[in-house]
């Protein structure tokens, strides 16, 4: 039986990856940071099938202990401070988790067992102010937030441990991936949640920032399969994972309101460009996942429209409870 350790086990991606690995017959371990409040909602349904260990990307000893205890074949580093907006308020902490945290984990692997295969969650935010469209593995980075900058470091240190120590370390440059389990601070879930509440007359308005930014949004449940596929190859490498199409916040809104039968949503939405303005924006992300498709045989199963509908329907169920 193969064993996997996932950092950030309470997060969106980790919950889908854990489900996926369980179906593949893995024994799954996950790390969380100690906190006075428990936040296990996303993994409640599988909690009796996985083992939770304490591990903090700020504390290398805790990572080594988690590796010694779980003896994994594969480690998936999905823990991070991952909200772009917050990274301007907490740039140093974002760097500690999202950048140096990767080195701490790689160091723990190198010293405990360098044969462990490693997956790093890299991000389309590394492309930021894009230098070519669509973005692929060779596109030059120009991150636009402390989060993006930290992810670039994480990406390069992963490559460096592969090249320096021969560690089987891969990095998935994943474009935005969403789901009903996305945090409410992200625009997709903020919209699906508000649209469900508006249709149930539990909320009157939805306040957003700019509606023009475009993202290449896919379904998180589809993307975790690519993470696993990367670690099953003969050679460690880096891959872009994306849908290859992008949509504006406005299009997301349109489809979300259509799901509840509202075609003119103008009276429900207030777009306040300054309230959510970021010091620097990433306006036009779109990924080219040809390499992942060709080498890994990966293909997304859920369309953009299906994703939006899935999120709104799930929030309707949640809000009717
Ligand atoms: P990101 O791609 O990781 O930054 O994901 P977000 O969901 O936080 O933001 C996606 C885009 O939606 C960004 O360009 C935001 O500026 C834009 N946006 C517009 N209104 C909002 C809002 O109310 N909240 C958030 N989070 N983003 C918004």
Boltz pocket constraint, residues with backbone or C-beta under 6 A from the ligand:
constraints:
  - pocket:
      binder: B
      contacts: [[A, 82], [A, 84], [A, 85], [A, 176], [A, 185], [A, 186], [A, 187], [A, 188], [A, 190], [A, 207], [A, 208], [A, 209], [A, 210], [A, 211], [A, 213], [A, 214], [A, 215], [A, 249], [A, 276], [A, 278], [A, 281], [A, 282]]
      max_distance: 6.0
